[in-house]
Amino acid sequence: MARLVSLLRGIALWRWLITSFAALTLFSPAVHAALPAVTSSGGGAATDYMVQMRDYVGLAIGLIALVLSGYAFIAVSGGAIAKFNEWRAGKAELGDLKMVFIVGGLLLLVVIYLVTQAVGVIASSGTFAGGG
């Protein structure tokens, strides 16, 4: 029983110490110091957090555009490799293989051009960093 009482006193002491420390740190003048200036994702100082969020949304749109271009590259590459394997097995002719490579290359050029134009339009409308 004496051991339990000493344990409870120890817990009460720790609870008092933690509460006192928390109260002292929350009401300390150093805690209420000024926040640092907001930095924009473009590298310069942003005026407020809404501008910073708008910049982040724009960067996310650019990232989605890059992922779309990467997916197009993987899809065209997979189709070209599959057609090459068919040609090696004798199931497709060389003309078919050439056509897949030519059309795939043109498709990649069109996708990259359209994504670049879309990101440029969004940037020029001032939706994200670098626009204006």
N, C-alpha and C positions, 0 to 999 in steps of 0.2 A: 504494500500500500504506500509506503514511504517513497518507493521508487516511482510509482505512478504520479504522485504529487510533485516530485522533483521534475519529472518529464513534462508535466503540464505547465509548471512554472517556466521551464526552458522554452516551451512553445510560446507562451505568453510574452516572454522577453523578446524572442525573435519577431513576433508579430508587432510588438511595440517598436522595435528598432526599424523594421521595414516601413511601418506607417510613418514614423518620424522622418526617415530618410526621404520618402516620397513627398511628404508635406514640405520639407525644406527645399527640395529640388524644384517642385512646382511653383513655389512662391518666390524663388530666387530671381533677382533682376536679370541674371545672365540668360535665363530661359526666355525672357520676353525681348530678346534682341531682335533687330530687324532682319527680315529674310533677305537672302541674296537676290540679285537681279535675275530675271528670267532670261535664259539664253535660248535663242531660236535654234531650230534644227538646221537652219542654213548657216549657222556660225555667228551671226550677228545678235545683237540684243533685241529681243522682242518687246513689244509694248505691254502685252498682258498675256495671260494664260490662254485666252481664246485664240489669239494669233498663233501661239505655239501649237494648240490642238489642230488648227486649220493646216499648219505646216505638216504636222504628223499625218493627217488624213491624206494630204497630197503625196507625201512619201509612200504611204501605203498603196495609193493608186499606182504610183510608179513601180512599186514592188510587184503588184498584181500584173502589170503589163509585162514585166520581165519574166514572171512565172508563165504567163500565156505564151510568150515567145519561146521559152524553154520547152514547154509542152509541145508546141508545133515542131520544134527541132527534133525532139524525141520521137514523135509520131512519124515524121517523114523519114527519119533514119531507120526506124523499125520496119517501115514499109519497103524501103530500099534494100535493107538486109534480107528481108523475106523474099523479095523478088530476085536478089542475087543468088540466094540458096536454091530457088526454083530453077534459075538458069543453069547453075552448076549441076543440078540433078537431071537436066534435060527436059524439064516440064515447061519452060518458057524460052522464048527466042531472045536473041540479043537486042532486037528492036524494042521489045517490051521492057527490057532492062534499061535501055537508053531513055525510053519515054518516062519511066518512073523517076529516074535521076533528074531529067530536065524539068518535068512538072513539079517534082518535089522541091527543087532549087528555086523555081519561080514562086511556088507557094510560100516558101520561107522568106523570099524577098518581099512579097506582098504583105505578109503578116508583120514583118519587122517595120516596113514602111508605114503601115496603118497604125501600129502601136506607137511609133515615134510621132506621127502626126497627132494622135489622140492626146498623148502626154504634152505635146507642144501647145495644143489648144487649151488644155486645162491649165498649163503654166501661164499662158498669156492672159487668161481670164482672172488671174490673181488668186486662184484657189489654193495654191500652196507655195512653198518656199521657192524663191527664184522668179516668181511671177509678179507682174505688176504693171 
